[in-house]
Structures are given as structure tokens and as C-alpha cells.
Amino acid sequence: MSADLMALLVKALGETLRMVAVSMLAATIIGIPLGVLLLTTAKHQILECLPLNRVLSAVINAVRSVPFIILMVAIIPFTRLVAGTSIVPLTIAAIPFIGRQVETSLREVPYGIVEAALAMGASPLQIIRHVYLPEAMPGIVAQLTTVVIALVGASAMAGAIGGGGLGDLAIRFGYQRFRPEVMLATIVVLVVLVQLIQFGGNWLARRLNKK
């Protein structure tokens, strides 16, 4: 591998990692509370509020139904205004995905544990903090791992329209300049990156699983 290719790969990998890390952090900060709201405001739940639940579900379903490439192009003006990178569309795309994944993980918590906490006088906030989240954390970590991997793929897709990162490297320096070694190197880096993310996520989920 030539020195120039290695330098390009390192730079592109750094851009991809930054995009994925920042967008994942922002999406997680919003997505986890969103998932908690989706569950707890549902029927027969501790914060039952069906109008709010239906509005949240409708908005999430609407955003999730838009393909990422269309979403990214549609909000280009807003993206340039706020950050000028692919972080904004990546974050917007990940938030509803995380919300649904967290909701799914929380639903796997046996409701008998929640009822026991209610019987002992726990408040809804205490139940969320000390019952739902701790019990569901291994599943949440596993689901977030899936989201990170999806964001890696989405960041590569963003490169197709100048979003930077490994996707941009593959398109501009590999495809457009007829350098198949660049394409191959990019694919190898992406495969290794995904494998490492999956391994790390699985390890952390196992550590958090107390069953």
C-alpha cells in the first residue's frame, strides 16, 4: 500500500469516526428518553398518555420512512447552516431508530418487576431509573451497537454526495479516478471497523447482563 493511499485512508477513517461518534452521541442523548417516553406513555403504562404516544409514534414512523439519501439531500441547506457536515442528517436519521430500539428493549422487562416497584411506592421516575433502564441495559447496548453499524454505512453513503469520510474517498479517489485499490482498501477498512464495533458491543452487553 502506497504512502499516499495510507494517508488518505487515515484521514477518511478519522472523518468517518468523528461523524459517527458525534451523531451517535447526540442521537443517543435524545433517542433514549424518546424510547422511554414511547413505552411509558403507552396504554396501561406508568405514564399513560395516549395522545402524546400517538403523536410521537407518528413522527418517528414518518422520519423512519424517508430513505437516508433523500433525507440528506432534503436538509442540505439546514445542514450547511448548522454544521456543514453529515453529522446533522446522520443524527436526525438515528434518533427515531434509537427511540424504537430502546422501546423494544424496555418492553422485554417483565412487568411484574414494575408492579412490585409500584407496590413499594416507587415513583414513575424511580421506576424508569432503577427498574426499566438497569434491567433493559444489555438489550439497549446491543441495539445501540446495531445503530452504530448502521451509521457507519450511512456515513459511507453520505460520501457519495460529498459528505466526507470513507465513502467520499471511495467515490472521488477510487471510482472517479479509476483506482480499484482505493475501493478495495476502503471496503477492507469498513469491514474491519464494523467487526470491531460489533465485537465491542457484544462484549459490553454481556458484561452488563447480570442474568
N, C-alpha and C positions, 0 to 999 in steps of 0.2 A: 504494500500500500504506500503510495507516494505521500510525501510530507504535506503537500498542498491539500490532498484529499483528507488526510487526517485532521488538518487544521479546520477544514470546512465542516467535517463531521463533529468535531468537538464543539465548535461554535453553534451548529444547528442543534445538537443534543442539549446544550445549555439553554438555548431559547425554548426548546420543547419542554424541558423540565421546569423552567420558570413559568411558562404558560399554564402547564398542568397543575403545578403546585399552588400558584396564586388563585387560579379559577376554582380548584378543588377546595381550598381553604374558605374562600368566600361563599361557595355554594353549600358547603357543609354547615357553616355558621347559620345560614338561612334555611337550608333543607332539613336539618334535624328538627328544629322547632316546628317547621311546617308539617313534617311527618307525625310529630306528636299531636299537633292540632287535628290533623286528619283522623287520627284514631280516637282521641279523647272527646271530640265533638260529635262523633257518630252516635247512632241510636243506642240507647242503653249503656252509654259510657259515662265516665265520671264528670265530663264537662259537656254533656249532650246539648248540642245547638245545631239542629238540622239545617237551618238557613245558611249559617256560616259554612258548615260542612259541604253543602251542595255547591256554594259559590267557589270554595277552594278547589273542590274536585273538578268543577267545570273549567276553571282557569288552568289547572295543571294538565288536564286532558287536552285542552286547546294548544298549549305550548308544546306538549309532547308529540302532538300530531304533525307539527311542522318539521320537515326534514332539516337537518343541521345546516346543510349548504344553502338552503333557501333562507333560513333564519339569519345566517351570517351575512348574506348579501343584503337582506332587507333592512338590517340595522347598521349598515356601514356608516352612515352619517353620524349616528349616535355613538358608535364605536370610536370614530375618529375624534369626536368631541370629548369623550371621557378619557380614553386611554391610548388610542391609536394602535392597539394591538388586538390579537384574537382573544384576549382574556375575557372581554365583556360577553361576546356571544357564547363562549365556552361556559361561562358562569351561568348565563341565562338558560342554556340548554341543560345544564347539570342540576339546577335547583329542583325542578319538578321530578326528575328522575330519582334524586336522593330522597325527596319527600315521599314518593310512593314506596321506595325500597325500605325506608325506615318504618313506614306504616305497616308494611308486610311483616317486618321483623317483630314489631311490637305486638301484632296480633297473635304471634306464636307464644306469647307469655300467658300461662294458664290464668284464666280469670278468677279461679279460686284464690290465688295469691292476692289479687286485688281486693276481693271481697273480704279476705282476712284482714288486710290493712285498713279497709273501711270500718270493719267491726271494731278495730282498736282505736278508732278516732282519727286516723291519718287524713290530712287534707289532700285535695287533688294534687297540689304541687309536691307534697311529700311523697305521694304515690308515684308520681312521674319520676322524681329524683331517686327514690330509694327502692322502687319496685320495678317499674317499667324499663327504665334505661339500664340499670345493672343486669337485669335478667335477659334483656334483649341484646346486650352489647356485643357478644360474639357474632350474632347474626348481623347486626348493624355493620360491624367491621368487615365481615365477609361481603356484604352488599356494597359497602363503600369501595372495597377493592375492585369490584366489578365496574363501578362508576369511574374509578381512576383509569382503568384499562380502556374504557370507552372514550374517555377524554384524550388519551394518547392517540387513539385512532382518529378522533375528531380534530385534534390539533394537526395531525398529518394531512387531513382533508383540507383544513384551513390554509395550508401551504399552497394548495392548488390555485388560490386566488390571492397570493401574496401575503399570507399570514405569518410567514417566517417559520423557523424550526425545520425539522427533518423533512416534512412534506414539501416545503419550499425548495430545500436543497435537492430533493429527488426530481422535482419538476424542472427547475431552472438549470441545474448543473448536470443532471442525469438525462432526462428526457429531451429537453430542448437543445442540448449540446451534444447529443448522441454519445453519452459516456455511460455505457451499461455498468461499468464497475462502480459508479456512484450510486446507481439504482440498487445494485446488489448490496453494497455496503450499508445503505440506508435501511434496507429490509432486514439485514442481519442485526443492526443496532436496535431496530424496533422490536424484533422478536426477543432479543436478549432482555431488553427493557421490560417488556410485558411479562416475561418469565420471572424476572426478579420481583416485580410488583406483586404478582400472584403468589410467589413463594413467601414474601414478607407478610402479605395479608393473611394467608393461611396460617402462618406461624403465630401471628398476633391473635387471631381468632381462637386458636387452640389454647393459647396462654390465658385468655380471658374466660374460656369455658370452664366453669367450676363443677360441671355435672360429672 
